[in-house]
Amino acid sequence: MFALDFYMMKYAISFITFLALQVTQAQEKVSSFFSGTWKVEGKSQFERWDILNESHLKGFSYSLSDKTGMTMMEYLDLKVDDQKLKLEASVIGQNQGKTIAFQGSVGENYMLFLNPEHDFPKKILYQKISADSIRVSIGAGEKEISYKMIRQSNPNPNTAHIPENSNYDEALAKKLGADERGMKSFFFVVLTTGTNQTKDKEFINTSFQGHMANINRLVEEDKLIVAGPFGKNDDSFRGLFIFQNVASQADLETLLKTDPAIKNNLLNFKIYNWYGSAALPMYLPFSKNITK
């Protein structure tokens, strides 16, 4: 069962899910209506999302506080495929880091997402009130919560005085998929020791040769951008990966299982959503110049 804070986090889903309906109708309308930040009425909780393309959106929710600043709360992924909608939500610190998927249906002024197998919510209803507001209702059985989201022109008044970056490169930011803060969502993978305790050196060597070859392949495919081993530690941590341009956690699991060391259970993995600088992949071209 999600904690009660999950209710507030689900405000974030409202505009993104409703956005999917607009995507199937007119991309220009979506961009002008939804791009930017929305605020939960009466709360210091916000949602920011960006359109990756006409059928794929990424978003995240956060809170603002004078004491703690910006606190990340949830990551969202919305895809439109053959007029079908799929929303995945990953709440930080909840559900053991797993994403929850909802299947959507649309009407003229509403969108409905369902997951009958989930504990709460099972149903999320999004209704357009005006160009700048959306009503959200989430529930399971007789239990239901309703709230309103309002589009923001300046989500944090404390930053209104900060001038725009004179070095900002709009074309580069767009190419890298950066939001207005120069950030974007990645997948962070921790590799741990697997369950296979074989002592067969030839089998181990062959598996890890394939492991390295698979790393190089994923780098060339512009998916894997960071890879490296940990030093000796008490947590059985063996290495880490950071991925981009992967649609969902399920797709990433499929990619990871192409690694022979993982496939042969010499390594295991755990996936996390991670929010970092969209410029991170730019170091890769230089890595070839410093490898002797």
Secondary structure, DSSP 8 states (H G I E B T S, - for coil): ---THHHHHTHHHHHHHHHHHHHHH-HHHHHHHHSEEEEETTSSEEEEEEEEETTEEEEEEEEEETTTEEEEEEEEEEEEETTEEEEEEEETTSGGG--EEEEEEE-SSEEEEE-TTSSS-SEEEEEEEETTEEEEEEEETTEEEEEEEEEESSS-GGGTT----TT--HHHHHHHT--TTSEEEEEEEEEEE-S-----HHHHHHHHHHHHHHHHHHHHTT-EEEEEE--S-TT-EEEEEEE-S---HHHHHHHHTTSHHHHTTSEEEEEEEEEEETTGGGGHHHHTTS--
